[in-house]
Amino acid sequence: EAEISARNHSARYPVLQPKLAAETAWLRANPHRLSLLRLFLRRTDPRLPPIAPSDLRSPRQTLHLWNGTLTSSFELDGAPVSVVTAVHPSLDALATRVCSPAVRSRRLGLGLAFPYGSEAFQGGLEWGKADRHASTLVSGGRRCDGRPVLLRRLDATTHYVHLALGGGGCPHLAAGRVPHDWSIARAEGGGVEGGVEGGASGEGSACLDATLWLSPAREQVAPPSAAEVFAAAAAHWPREWSRGAALDLSGSAAKGAAALEARVVRSQYLSMSQEAGSSPPQETGLVLNSWYGKFHTEMRWMHSAHHFLWGRPDLALRCEPYFERVRAQARRHTRVAQRYRGVRWPKMAGPPQLMPAIGDAVEPAGAPLFDGPSGAGPLIVWEQVHPIVFAELAFRSAPDAATVERHNRTVHDSADFMADFVLAPLPPSEPHACLPLGPPLWTAEVESNEGRPASDATSQNPTFELVYWRFGLTLAARWRRRLGLPPVPAWQEVLARLCKPTARPLRGVPGAPPGYRPYERSSDAALISNGVAPQLFAAAFAPGERLGADAAALRNTLGATIAALLRNLPWGSDAAMYAMAAARLGNASLAASILADPDGLWSRRFAPSGHYANAFLPVYLPANGALLAAVAFMAGGWDGDGGRPAPGFPRDGSWTVRAEGFSKYF
């Protein structure tokens, strides 16, 4: 960690250091999330090459959102093939059924391969280190044995893969020619004994079923059959779709309305299936690793806040225990390494029990290196407000004592840090001057202030963070009142004295309309930086006009930047934020146009599957979550919206919005 000093306060940050390039690179990538396995179709004749995409003729694939199955059909080597795949809703189990005359004739089966963990920024598959891990058959493997069990060992990590094979014709698991490679196929001359029935079966069947159930310990019960997994998925998904909010835009004449509704439906499926786990999601969800396989709390609002607004708060709260698990280590690091009170939550971290300790003279035993080393991540601060916002959203969805008890420590720990981050550095020399936010810090998404270091004096008072910081402390103070507790003096001092965003003439010319830049001291030309105008987030994440920002200046900024922003969106989640800002600032026509995107300026990056790809990552789930949040905001409303239905959509006859079940945002 490097010592960074600003305003007479020194703190250690795990930023990248050229002199320690190898060490920081290793710590940045370790520990990391693992890609567990690859399941694929395989020709059973070892003399034939692996199946390539170009070998498939007339491919067709359909994701059935209502029952949670993915069906594929194509022709391979002159034979028709159909594949059905589903994931169990409550077990870490994947099931597939392959049907083809090539299965009956034992020309086609399945391959199962296990990679080593990757230290790459994205991907997560390392196939070249076979000696660094082990794949051992610990049960089964005999001819016609339909329930084999494999043990996987990677360094200190172990887990089991329980298989259930069926479909008839004596399916079994056999080791391949190279380590960590296995084949699933019918045995020569096999009958129907063994295997796991529960679908098409018998010697004449043209299907092969396989379930893979993964668990950290060996299970004492048999894994479910493929048919049972399909049935569980078919029971689960209608329940999910039948609860929460609903939106119907089918009566709208606006160009792009139908496509927007389709994106919303697909984004819901992706969010429910990939963005509702026990750990903060990665930007690439469960498709592949990103950010070196670390948990990622910066974009948590985009990933999960929409679940509250769509009436599924339980999905947003599944990862809440993560903050309890990391609290002690984060508090210690905040105190020892950064000399602040409260808890500074990590932006990009691995499991806390695996993070190395960094000691000093005050505490030789050390505090955990809690944030993965990064050029910018440790210096971004906006994610520190998210836990308070989530706590308040949780209370709005369930205003009871249990909710208060569940989130109380997180609210107080977050607010204590936020206040001390402002108060611990040297205050301004003028006794009545406002208290600045930073340095050191970088603003959301833009990060650097026009290339200057985070400790530079100009890297302070970013427009959005000033509003969001005040919003978080305002919610925390409300939490105290809810508990019947007196105000916290430090919180109140910051609320009273924190600087407000500074508006300046947009074109740098006296008399020009005032507007906001990313930082207080950004140059006149820097309305947009790195393709983003984060100052507009002040009207999206929070009611900026009630938190020190001027609504007219925000409107001026939006008008001066939106055309250029939409032509070159770097992320995809930012478009939804601009739509929310436009709606809150009274321009419903612009808000709806941004989301409908009739000219395909940014929505063309959504794939038929619903995934969004940007120049940085092949799939980017924050774009889906932000879209859902913006639609809920515009259809369900926000505090102070005037009370009319669907306040974020224009009332010019081009939009007909039927909505139910949405919760208001702030």
N, C-alpha and C positions, 0 to 999 in steps of 0.2 A: 504494500500500500504506500502511496505517496502522500507526503504532507503538503497540504494546500492551505495557505494563509490568506485571509481577506478580512479587512476591518478588525484587525487585532485578535482574530480567532483562528486557531489552527486545528485542523481535523485531517484524519487520514482517510483517503479514498482509494479504492482498488482500481485506479485508472491504469491504462496500458503504459508501460515504461520501456523505452527502447533498450536501456541497459539490462533489463531483465526480460527480454523478449521471450526466451524459452520458458521461463518460469510462469510469466503471466499468461502465455498461450496455453500452458497445461492447466493452470487454475481456471482459465476461462472455459475450458472444455470439460473439466472434471469437477465433481461427478456429473453424469448426464443420464438422460432418459435412454432406454434401450428399445431398439426395434427388435421384436421378439422372433419373428419367423417370416418365411415366404411360402405360401401355398400356391401351386400352379399346376397346369395340365402338363402331362408328360407322355410321350410315346414310349411304350414299354420295350420296344426293340432297342437295345443299347447301341446298335450300329447306326441308328438314325439320328439326325441332328435334333437339338432342342427346337421346340415349337417357337416360331417367330410370328410377330403380328402379321407379316405379309403372307403367312401360310393360311390365314383365315379368309374364307370367302363369304360374302353376303352377311357380314356381322350386324347384329342388332342387339341393343342392350336397353333394358327398361328398369328403372328404379320405381318400385311400387310403394309409394309413400304411405298408403293406408295399412299395408300388412308388413312393411319393413323388409321386403325381399328384393334382391337384385337378380333379374333373369337375363340371361344371355343366350343367343342362338347364332350359329354360324355353320359353315361347312369346313371340315378339315380332312384332308387326304381322301376326298370323295365321299365322306360320311357325314350326315347331319349330326350336330352336337347341340345339346341344350344344357345349361348350367343354372342352378338356382343357389343363391347364397344368402344367409341371414346371420345375424348376431343375436345371441340370447340377451334379453333386456336386463337380467339381474345377475348373470354369471359371465365370467370372462371366457365365453365359449363362442366359437365360430363353427357354422355348419354349412356344408355344400352338398349338392346332389348333381352328379354328372350323368347324363343319359345319352347313349349313342350306340348304334350297332358296333362301333369300334370298342366300346366297353365290353359288350357281350363277347366279342371275338378276342378279347384280351390284347388289343392293339393300343388301347388308350387307358391311362390311369392318372394318378396324381403324384406330384413331386412335393416334397417337404424339405426345406433347407433352412439352416439356422446361421445367421451372421454373428460376427463379433461386434461389439459396440464401436461406434464411430465418433471421432473427435471433430468431425467436420461441422461447419456452421449449419448446414442443412443436409438432410438425407438420412443419416443414421444407420447405414448398412456398410459393413466392412467385411469383405469376403476373403481377404488375403492373410488372415492371421489364425489359421486353423489350429496352431499349437497353443493358442492363448485361451481356449475354451474347450468344453467337453459336452458331447451329446451322447448319453448312455441309455441303452434300453434296460430298464430295471424290472419290467414285467411284460409278459406276453412275447410276441414275436414268432410263436410257433405257427405252423401252417393253419390257416382258418381261425386264428385267434383274433377276435374282433375288438378286444379291449386292451391294447398294449399301452404302456406308460413309459415315457422318456423323461430323463432327468437332465436338466441343463445347468451347467456351471460356467459362469463368467466372472473371473476374479473371485470376489467374495460374495457374489450374487448367485443364488440358486432358485430355480423354479421347476415345476413339473408340467408336462404336457400329457394329458389323459386323452386318449383317442377312443372313439366309438365308431367302428366301421360296419357298414351294412350295405344292403342293396341286393344281396344274393350272390351266388357264384363264389363263395369262400374268399372274401377280401382279406388281405393281410398286409402288414407292414414289413418291409425288408430294407436292410441297409444298402446304400448306394456304393458307388465305386470310390468316392472321395469322402473325407470326414464331414460330418454334419449334414449329410445328404441322405434322404430316405425316399422310398417309393411306396405307394399304396396302389394295389391292383389286385385283380382276381388271380387266384392260384390256378395253375394248369391242372385240369381234371377235377377242380373243386366242386363240391356239392353245395348244399345250403347250410350244412352244419357250421357252427361258429358264427361269427359276425353278430351284428345287432340289427334285428329286423325292425320294421316301423316305416315302411314305404314300399316301393316296388321291390320284390324279392323273388328268389328262386333262381335256378340254374338258367332259365331262359330270359331272365331280366336283363334289360339293357342299361341298368343304372348302377352307379356306385355312390354310396353315401359315406360321408366322413364328418365327424364332429371332433374339434380340437378344443379341449377345456384346459386353460392354463391357470395355475394357482401356485402361490409361494410354498405351500406344503402339500404333501401327498394326500389326496382326498380318499375318504373311506367309502364313498358311495360311487356308483358307476356314473359316468358322464351321460348326459341326455343324448338320445338318438337325434339324427338330423330332423326327422319328422317332429320330434318333441321341441326342438329349437324353432322350427318353422311355426309350430302351433303357438309357442310362447310369444314370438314376435308378432304373430297375427292377432293375439289377444291384447298385447301391450299397446301397439300403435294406435288402434282406434280409441283407446282410453286417453292417450295423450292428445290426440287431435280433437277429442270431444270436450276437453276442459280448456279453460283460459279464454282469451279474447278471440274474436273472429272479425274478418274484414272482407267486404265484398265491393269491388270496384267495377263489376261487370256492366253497370248502367252508365259508366262514364264515357263521354265522347272524346275526351282529351287524348291526343296522340301519345302513345306510350303507356297508357293506363293498364291495358291488359298485360303487357310485358312486365310492368312494375308488380302487378299482383302475382304473376308467376314467380318473380324473383323473391317476393315476400314468402310465398309458400315454401319454396325450396330452401330459403335461408332458415326458416323455422325448423325444417327437418335437420339441416346441418347443425344448427345450434343445439337442438335437443339431443342429437346423437353424439356430438363431438365437443360441446362446450359446457357440459354439465357434470364434470367429474369431481373427484375428491381433491384435486390440486388446481391451482390457477392455470388456465389453458395456455398453450403455446399459440403463437400466431397461425401456425399451420395445423392446428387442431390435432387430430389423431391420424392424419394422412402421412405425415413424415415429421422428422425432427426439424426444428429451427432454433436459432439462438443457442447453438451448441447443446441442445437437449435440456436446457434449463427451464424451470418454471418462469412465468413471465407476468408480473403483476402490473406493469405500466399500462397495458391495454385492457385491464380487467373491466373497466366501464364499458368499452365497446363490446367485449366478449359477452358480458353477462347482465348488465343493467336492464336490458330489454325484457328479461324474464319477469322482472317485477311488473313492468308495464303491461305485459301480455297475460297477466294473471297466473303465472307459474313461478311464484317466488321460491319455491322449494328447489328449483333447478339452479337458481342463482346462489343459494345458500349451501349447496353441497360442498363447496370448497372452503367454507368459512372455518372449519376446524383447522385448516392449514395455518391460519394466523395464530391459533392457540399453540400449535406444535412449534412454531418458530419464535414465539414471543420472547422466551427467556434468552435465547441466543441473540435475537435482534436487539433486545434491550441492553444486553451486555456490550455488544458491538457499538451501539449508539453512545453509551457512556464512556467506554474505554478508548475506542478509536476516534470518536468524533466529539466527545466532550459536550454532549447535549443531554437534556432530560428526555424522558419519554421513550418512544420506540420509533426509529426510522426503519420502515419496512423495506426489504430488498426489492430491487427492480428485476433482477435476473439471477436466480439462485438454484442451487441443488438442494437435496435433502439436508437439513441442518445438522443431523448427527454425523454426516460424512464430510462436512466442511472443515478444513484445517484451522487451527488456532493461531492467531497472531498476537504475540506477547509484547509487553513493554515494561518499563521500570515500575509503573504503578501496579500492574497486574501481570507478573511474569508468566502465569499459566495461560494468559492470552484470552482474547475474545475471538469468536469464530469469524473467519473471513466470509462475510455473509453475502456479499454481492459478487457475482462473477465479474472479473476484471473486464473493463470495456473502455472505449475512448470517451463515451458520453453517458452511458447508462447510470453510473453512480452519481452523476451530477444533475440528473433530471429530478424534479421534485413533485410534479403534479400528481403522481400516483399516491403520495402520502395522504391526499384528501379522500381518495376513493373509499377506504374502509368506513369513514364517517358517513359518506353519502349512502353507502350500502346499508349501514345500520339504520339510517333514517328511512330509507325505502322499505326495509324490513319491518320497521315499526308502523309505517303507513299501511302495510299489507296485513299486519297482525298487531294491533295496538294493545298489547297486554304485558303483564309483568314478566312473562317468560322471555319475550323478545328483548325487553330491557336488560334482563339478567344475562342473556346470551351475548349481547354486544357491548355491555357497559365498559368492560376493561379496554376493549379495542378503541372505543370512542375516546376514553380518557388518555390512553397511551398515545394515540395519534395526535390529539390536541396538545398534549404536553410537549411533544416534540415540535409541533408546528409553531407554538408560541416561543419556545426557547430558540428555535432556528432564527427567529427575528430578534429576540432580546439578548442572546448571549454575545453576539459581536458588539464592538464598540459603537455606542449610539452616536447620532449626529452631534456635531459641536453646538448647534443651536438648540437650546433647551425645548423649544416648542416645535421643532421640525418634525415632520412625519418620519416614521420608522420604515426604512427600506427593506425589501425582500431580496436577500442576496447582496453581493456575491458570496460564495461561488454557487452558481446554478446555471442551467440552460433551460430554455423554454420547451414546451411540448413540441415534438416532431421537428421543429426547426433546429433545435439544439444550439449550436454556436451562434453568438451574436456577430454575424458578418466575419467569421473567422477568428474572432478574438478568444483568448482563453476564458474559461469559466470564472477564473479569479479576477479578471479584469474589472475595473470599476464600472465600466459600461454594461457589464453583464448583471444588471440588477433591475428590479421592478418590471418584469415582463407583464404585459397587459393581462393576459389570460390568468396567469398564476396569482396576480394580485386579487383578482375577483374570486378565483376558486379558493384561495387561501382564506379570504374573509368569509366565503360561503361555508367552508368546513368548520371554522371556529364559531360561526353563528349557529350552525346546527348543533355543535357540541355544547354551546351555552344553553340552547333550548333543551338539550338532553338533561343538563343539570337541573333546570327548572322543573322538568318533568319528574325528576326524582325528589323534588323538594329540597335540593341542596343549594347552598349559597354559591355565588359566582366564584370562579377561580381568578384571582387578581391578575395573573400573567395573561390569561386568555383575554380578559377585559381590556388590559392595557394595549394589547396588540389590536384588538378590534377598534379601540378608540384612536390609535395613533398610526396604524399601518397606512402607508402611502396609497393614494388612489391613482388609477391609470391616468397618464398624461396624454391629452389629445393635442395634436399640432396640425397646422394647415397641411392638407393632403399633398399638395404639390410643392410644399416648402416655400410658398409665396404668401406674403401677408394678404389677408382678405379671402384666401381660398377656404373652402369648407373644412372644418376640423375633422380629423380622423385619428385612428390609432395605428401604431406600428408594433411589431413583435415585442420590442423592448422600449423602455422609456427613452433611451438614447440611441435607438436605431437611426440610421441616416434617413434623410428625407426620401431617398430612392428605395428604401427597403420596406415597402408595404408588403411585399411577398418575398419570402426567403426560403430557398430550397423547395420552391413550389407550393409552400403552405402559408396561410395567413392565420396563425394560431390565435391572434387577438380576437378573431371572430368567435372562437370557442367560448368567449366570455358571455355570449348570448345563447349558447347551446347547453353547456353543462350546468349553467347556473343562471339565475335571473340577474344578469350583470347590471341592468339599469337600477336595481335596488341595492347593489353592492359596490357602488362607487364609480361605475362606468356611465357615460352619457349615451342615452339611446340614440340621439340624433347623430352623434359622432360614429357610433357603431353602424348605423344605417349608411352614413357616408362612406365608411370603409368598405362595407359590403358592396355598395354600388360601384366603387372604384376598382374593385379587385375581382369580382365574381367571374366575369367573362374570361379573364386570363387564367384563373384558378381551374375552371372546368375544362379548359383546353389541355391541361397537363397535370392531372392529379397524380402525385407520386405514390399514394397509398391506396385509396379507394374508400376508406372509412371517412376521409375528410369531407367528401361530397355530402354525406348525410349530416355532418355537423353544420355545414353551411346552410342546408335546408332547414334545420332546426332554428338556426340563428335568424334566417329570413322570416320564418313563421312567427317567432317571438317578437320580431321587430315590425310586424304588421304587413309583410309582403307575402301573402299566401300564394299569389300567382307564381312568384319566383320560387318559393319553397316547393310547390308541386311540380314545377317545370324541372327543377334540379333533380328530383327523384325520378320523375317519368323519363327524363333525358330523351326527348323525342328525336334528337339528332344523333344519338349514340356516341356522345362525346366521351363518356367514361363507362357506361353500362355495357358496351361491347366486350368488355373484359370478363363478363360473367359467362362461364361455360354452361352448356346444357344441364350439367349436374348441379348447377347453382353456385359452384365455387368461383371465387374471384381471383384473378392472377394480376399481380403488378410486376414492375420491372425488378423487384427485389426478391420476391418469393413466388413459387408456382401456384400456391393457394394461400389465401389471406383471409382467415375467418373474421377478423375485426370488421372487414367491409360488410359481411353479412349481418353481424350483430348491430353495427351502427345503423344499417338500413332499417332493421327491425325497430330500433329505438326511435329513429326519426319518424317512421310511419305511425308508431304508437303515440308519439308526441303530437303529431298532426291530427290523428284521428281521435285520440282520447283526451287531448288537451293538457294544459299546464295551469298551475296556480296563477290566477289573474288573467285568464284567457277570455273573460267576459261571459262565460257560461254557455256559449252557443255550441251546437254539435259540430264535430270535426273542424275545429277552429283553424287548423293549419292548411286547409284546402280552400280554394277560392269559391265564391258563391256566384259565379258568372254563367252557370249552366253547363260548363264543360266537365265538371266532376259530380258524380253521384256516389256518395260514400255511405255505405251501410256498415255500421260498426257496433260491436257490443263487447262488454267485458273488459275494456281497457281501464287501467288506472292512470290517474293524472301524474305528470311529472311536476317538479318544483316550478 
